[in-house]
């Protein structure tokens, strides 16, 4: 008999926040995406008008919603988001960042399983990206990324060309995250909540590893243990489960974000 009766159980099903549960699917998606921007701003993970998150439109798979250029993360609300096709035609909202289109269109085109893409320049993750190394399994939380993130080894500055966007998507492959060397992190998910959580986790994990390596020699978990942990906390369902309360707190404290 197993001496430990506590086992990792199934992730509870999604429970839409009461503030947006009555909205149509597209309006719900836009509210969640806008809330994700507000959350990253609260966490100090915004950088002026740089960075972008996008979410695939629930009615048209060849279109995605993204932040318009020049609007800060803390200012965003659902009605300000722009709708753009994979060919670059802006159908609703203001003009978008050229880099946002180059990166996000390429990822959405290459990964039909992805509903949301996040990219930005948060402090610690961007510092880590300058090292050109994947994050190591030095604690339980970061193991969610173990074997499921890579490094884009080109020296990426401003990503304005479609060819570079395609190379970024190719380097991402089927993984959940990519560290763009000398640039910043990128994460994807089957929901806004999932992509948001991996993005937050990358920043937190980079900070922890930078602190640990500054203190001395770092011990890493054995590969088999890291893989075992990843099977428990690295799934799309668990990523969404972790991200859900982050969005919920924004939707409840800043209800105007859904407008």
C-alpha angles and dihedrals in degrees: 000000000000108000091208110067093185115094134170103267132200118292111254117250119262116278110199114226111257090236093066104020092100094052124100115260094260093049090048091052092049091048091052092047093049089048090053090058091049091049093052089049090052090051092052091248098125124097112201106281094331122112132045144213124199136189127199113244110252093221102040116037092195093062133068139190118235140165115275117242115267099023114113122230091246092054099050124116131168095263092056096058119110126228115216134176124231086254092059102256112144106219099175136015133014131321117294135222111273090224090053090058095043093053104032098042090052093050095045090049094048097041113047088172091064120093099174137030125193126192132164147123108265112175106249098033090050090050089050091049089061088066093060093222134121117244114268126232095252097141141016098262098054090052086079084076096043113130089354104086133061143189123251098219100196115101096253119196120157108355104215104140127085090222092059090046089054091050090051090051090048092051090050090053111163095334130113099235145021130198109214106211113241089000122062147273131297127196135182136196146172088247138025089251094054097048090046093052095050089049092051090044092053091053093047093045092049090052092050094048093047089052093046095049091047089055098051145278112358123218116216127205117252113265094245091053092046090050091049092052091046090056088058104040104018099071124113090243093053092045090054090045090056094046097046098078090047090060093040092060091053094047091051098043096039106031091166088073089080093056 
